[in-house]
């Protein structure tokens, strides 16, 4: 029976993250672009379970890890997912989406 990531200990999450990193490296070497993208998203999810959702505020804006051209304004936090809007450099707001909290970096002043 498979366990849910939410049931993992921090040690198990770290171990899983290491396994996923190895798989991603192998997929990159094989040129499997789609598999790399899937594994990266899994890694973001696993990393989110190692963070405390209470550290993120609804209504706050954060920079995004790996995406310097956008900020993310959080509308609500549900578990490890932050619901909100990407804001580009021209302050244009995109459609609402959910991102794993591991993608949220530094809080910025609006």
C-alpha positions as CSV (number, residue, x, y, z in Angstrom):
1,X,0.0,0.0,0.0
2,X,1.4,3.4,-1.0
3,X,1.6,6.2,1.5
4,X,0.5,9.7,0.8
5,X,3.2,12.4,0.9
6,X,1.2,14.0,3.7
7,X,1.9,10.9,5.8
8,X,5.6,10.9,5.3
9,X,8.1,12.0,8.0
10,X,10.6,14.8,7.1
11,X,13.3,12.1,6.7
12,X,11.1,10.1,4.3
13,X,10.4,13.3,2.3
14,X,14.1,14.1,2.0
15,X,14.7,10.5,0.9
16,X,11.9,10.8,-1.7
17,X,13.3,14.1,-2.9
18,X,16.7,12.5,-3.5
19,X,15.2,9.6,-5.4
20,X,13.2,12.0,-7.6
21,X,16.3,14.1,-8.3
22,X,18.1,10.9,-9.5
23,X,15.2,10.0,-11.7
24,X,15.2,13.5,-13.2
25,X,18.9,13.4,-13.9
26,X,18.5,10.1,-15.8
27,X,15.5,11.5,-17.7
28,X,17.5,14.6,-18.7
29,X,20.4,12.3,-19.9
30,X,17.9,10.3,-22.0
31,X,16.3,13.5,-23.4
32,X,12.9,12.7,-22.0
33,X,11.6,16.3,-21.7
34,X,8.1,15.4,-20.6
35,X,9.3,13.0,-17.9
36,X,11.7,15.7,-16.6
37,X,8.8,18.2,-16.3
38,X,6.7,15.6,-14.4
39,X,9.5,14.8,-12.0
40,X,10.2,18.5,-11.4
41,X,6.6,19.0,-10.4
42,X,6.7,16.0,-8.1
43,X,9.8,17.4,-6.5
44,X,8.0,20.8,-5.9
45,X,5.1,18.9,-4.3
46,X,7.5,16.9,-2.0
47,X,9.4,20.0,-1.1
48,X,6.1,21.8,-0.2
49,X,5.3,19.1,2.4
50,X,8.6,20.1,4.2
51,X,7.3,23.7,4.5
52,X,4.8,25.2,6.9
53,X,1.7,26.6,5.1
54,X,1.1,29.0,8.0
55,X,4.3,30.8,7.0
56,X,2.5,32.1,3.9
57,X,-0.2,34.8,4.0
58,X,-3.3,35.3,2.0
59,X,-3.2,38.7,0.3
60,X,0.6,38.8,0.3
61,X,2.8,38.9,-2.9
62,X,5.9,36.7,-3.3
63,X,8.6,36.3,-5.8
64,X,8.7,32.9,-7.6
65,X,11.6,30.5,-7.4
66,X,12.9,30.0,-10.9
67,X,10.7,32.6,-12.6
68,X,12.2,36.1,-12.1
69,X,9.7,37.7,-14.5
70,X,6.7,37.1,-12.3
71,X,5.5,37.6,-8.8
72,X,2.6,35.7,-7.2
73,X,-0.2,37.3,-5.3
74,X,-1.8,34.8,-2.9
75,X,-5.5,34.8,-2.5
76,X,-5.7,31.7,-0.3
77,X,-3.7,28.7,1.0
78,X,-5.2,25.2,0.9
79,X,-2.8,22.7,2.3
80,X,0.4,22.9,0.4
81,X,-1.1,24.8,-2.5
82,X,-1.2,28.6,-2.9
83,X,-4.1,29.9,-5.0
84,X,-3.6,33.3,-6.6
85,X,-2.5,35.2,-9.6
86,X,0.9,35.6,-11.4
87,X,1.8,39.2,-12.0
88,X,4.3,40.0,-14.8
89,X,6.8,42.9,-14.9
90,X,4.1,45.2,-16.4
91,X,1.8,44.5,-13.4
92,X,-0.6,42.5,-15.6
93,X,-2.4,39.9,-13.6
94,X,-3.0,36.4,-15.1
95,X,-5.8,34.0,-14.5
96,X,-6.1,32.4,-11.0
97,X,-4.0,29.3,-10.6
98,X,-2.6,27.1,-7.8
99,X,1.1,26.6,-7.2
100,X,2.9,24.5,-4.6
101,X,4.1,26.7,-1.8
102,X,7.7,25.5,-2.5
103,X,7.7,27.8,-5.5
104,X,7.0,30.9,-3.4
105,X,10.2,32.7,-2.5
106,X,10.5,36.1,-0.8
107,X,7.6,38.2,0.3
108,X,7.5,41.6,-1.5
109,X,5.8,44.8,-0.7
110,X,3.0,45.7,-3.2
